[in-house]
């Protein structure tokens, strides 16, 4: 009787592939450092490569332009935030709780935006780079659809067109509201956001007849 075949051990990641992933992480970290220090205007492929400790020619093995790097970095950062939003959304079991979940997500977004210069640098770049603008728009549409569908599931009587339009406008206006709040000093920033969230919450409660 032949001996049973041994299971092959799980394949290890090829060293070359591992080095490539580490190099990409280094490029992302370098991009974040340059964004935090000088904003979008200070970004160049040469500067990012120098910050990452690689030659300006080898960086092109991974990305063809600053726009490509920023697109990949934006997708990664948005993915992390979107996961938190989805977790918050999933925990809401009533339409009223979903309104609070939406407001919590907006507040979390403001906290990240205010405390993270990289997030502000990426938002600034969306004004100039079509690829980033497209990612931002697609993300806003995706999040608005998630909330809209959940509102309809929890409150079937709601006007579907109205809730779809409201969630899209909420997602689209979030960062401009953050920008406006940051024009103020100190505690007035928090006050501005509290007022913004109160207006948003009141509109949703009226729409849902809560």
LINPEWO-V158216 format. One line per field, one symbol per residue. ss: DSSP state (H for helix, E for strand, C for the rest). phi: phi as a letter, one per 40 degrees, with the letter a starting at -180 (. if undefined). burial: 1 if it has 16 or more other ideal C-beta (glycine too) atoms within 10 Angstrom, else 0. Layout:
# LINPEWO-V158216
ss->???
phi->???
burial->???
This chain:
# LINPEWO-V158216
ss->CCCCCCCCCCCCCCHHHHHHHHHHHHHHHHHHHHHHHHCHHHCCHHHHHHHHCCCCCHHHHCCCCHHHHHHHHHHHHHHHHHHHHHHHHHCCCCHHHHHHHHHHHHHHHHHHHHHCHHHHHHHHHHCCCHHHHHHHHHHHHHHHHHHHHHHHHHCCCCCHHHHHHHHHHHHHHHHHHHHHHCCCCCHHHHHHHHHHHHHHHHHHHHHHCC
phi->.ccccccccdcccddccccccccccccccccccccccbgccccaccccccccgbcccccccbacacccccccccccccccccccccccccccbbccccdcccccccccdcdccccbcccccccdcccbbdcccccccccccccccdccccccccbdcccccccccccccccccdcdccccccccbfcccccccdccccccccccccccfc
burial->000000000000000000000010011101110110000100101011101101000010011001101111110011001000100110010010011011111100110111000111111111001001001100110011011101110110010000110111011001101100100000001001100110011001001100
